[in-house]
Amino acid sequence: MADGPLIVQSDRTVLLEVAHPDAESARHELAIFAELERAPEHIHTYRITRLGLWNARAAGHDASDMLATLDRWSRFPVPPSVSIDIRETVGRYGRLVIERADIEGHGEGVLVLRSTDAAVLAEITRNKRIQPLLIAHPSPDVYVVDAWARGHIKQELLKIGWPAEDLAGYTPGTPHPIDLDEEGWHLRPYQRQAVDIFTDGGSGVVVLPCGAGKTLVGAGAMAATKTTTLILVTNTVSARQWRDELLKRTSLTAEEIGEYSGQVKEIKPVTIATYQILTAKRKGAYAHLALLDALDWGLIVYDEVHLLPAPVFKLTADLQARRRLGLTATLVREDGREGDVFSLIGPKRFDAPWKEIEAQGFISPAVCYEVRVDLPAGDRLEYAASADDERYRLAATAPAKIGVVRSLVERHR
């Protein structure tokens, strides 16, 4: 029996023994398709989810790759039910395809949903939320999708376990010359690879650790597409950082870059807007919704996509004909809406784990320390009597943490 660092359980959780000499290698490969759930001192718990498997599949990893990782590092044989489940789940991605086709009686370049699997088509067309989005059935393997429903049907299909691969293409937008000014610097190999894979895929999410240069990947994508670009960021500080980087790293001038925020309302070939301004309401309506159609955008960049406000998902559902690039260090969201990122922004196209980038010397080595604090006596009683979610909240918001953080910040000014 192999003495690996992993134990794969029948409920699709995977335990990682942190002290094992092969733990880092196993963690590196496991993170491609499994999500870290808990990380106490000695044993870390990962979960293999449908969305994690589909994101890995979209990034080019097949079921055999994932099962090989589990077999290679597992201490005990992988439960047959897990192997079967992984193959079946991964096999669902791409069985449904959204594309353009010329349909007699409906015109040229019509949005269609296609599958060669009659059983899958029969299942999805019985769904009451999907039925209204399908307006014709010209052949046994094709349904015509209502023109406005490209994003909505992808959301609904994902909910019932049939992620559609979107090959319907994108509007080029208004062309605008953008080049990288690589004098004295160059895109790092993983940044170039991320840009190339995104450009080939059309839309999706690039996952890079903090400090790995996600902004430069955005600039590289802009240079590759050479089109009017709308960049959505978390706040005005981030907007100014993006502006400074674009002026420094690209051929863009200050006259070509606009800021659209609470203070400034500029619309230029490259416009940087905050999520807050896009979701601001006046008299119950989104006051700045016109920004999404102010220019014929060819690319929309979502910075820190794990912080994307919920209303922006609704707005994004109507932007499926435009290329979309999500940038983030993690696909995990506090509100659990990872599925909406997958269906509306796009699947994970590229993921460079921090271990690889650290080994190449591009980011500093990460050393993790655990600092434990005690709950006050009154909170301990409440903690003991609470459900798991409430326990998590009590532990996460323990007031004693504030003083510890302050002393750490002071120590490392």
HELIX and SHEET records of a PDB file:
HELIX    1   1 ALA A   23  LEU A   30  1                                   8    
HELIX    2   2 ARG A   50  ALA A   58  1                                   9    
HELIX    3   3 ALA A   63  TRP A   73  1                                  11    
HELIX    4   4 PRO A   80  ARG A   92  1                                  13    
HELIX    5   5 ALA A  118  THR A  125  1                                   8    
HELIX    6   6 GLN A  131  LEU A  133  5                                   3    
HELIX    7   7 ALA A  147  ALA A  149  5                                   3    
HELIX    8   8 ARG A  150  LYS A  159  1                                  10    
HELIX    9   9 PRO A  189  GLY A  201  1                                  13    
HELIX   10  10 LYS A  214  THR A  225  1                                  12    
HELIX   11  11 THR A  236  ARG A  249  1                                  14    
HELIX   12  12 ALA A  254  GLU A  256  5                                   3    
HELIX   13  13 TYR A  275  THR A  279  1                                   5    
HELIX   14  14 LEU A  289  ASP A  293  5                                   5    
HELIX   15  15 VAL A  305  LEU A  307  5                                   3    
HELIX   16  16 ALA A  310  THR A  316  1                                   7    
HELIX   17  17 GLU A  338  ASP A  340  1                                   3    
HELIX   18  18 VAL A  341  ILE A  345  3                                   5    
HELIX   19  19 TRP A  354  ALA A  359  1                                   6    
HELIX   20  20 ALA A  377  ALA A  384  1                                   8    
HELIX   21  21 ASP A  388  ALA A  396  1                                   9    
HELIX   22  22 ALA A  400  ARG A  411  1                                  12    
SHEET    1   A 4 LEU A   6  VAL A   8  0                                        
SHEET    2   A 4 THR A  13  GLU A  17 -1                                        
SHEET    3   A 4 ILE A  43  ARG A  47 -1                                        
SHEET    4   A 4 GLU A  35  ARG A  38 -1                                        
SHEET    1   B 5 LEU A 134  SER A 139  0                                        
SHEET    2   B 5 VAL A 142  VAL A 145 -1                                        
SHEET    3   B 5 GLY A 107  ARG A 114 -1                                        
SHEET    4   B 5 LEU A  96  ILE A 103 -1                                        
SHEET    5   B 5 ALA A 164  ASP A 166  1                                        
SHEET    1   C 7 ILE A 257  TYR A 260  0                                        
SHEET    2   C 7 VAL A 270  THR A 274  1                                        
SHEET    3   C 7 THR A 229  VAL A 233  1                                        
SHEET    4   C 7 LEU A 299  TYR A 302  1                                        
SHEET    5   C 7 ARG A 323  THR A 328  1                                        
SHEET    6   C 7 GLY A 204  VAL A 207  1                                        
SHEET    7   C 7 LYS A 348  ASP A 351  1                                        
SHEET    1   D 2 LYS A 281  ARG A 282  0                                        
SHEET    2   D 2 ALA A 285  TYR A 286 -1                                        
END                                                                             
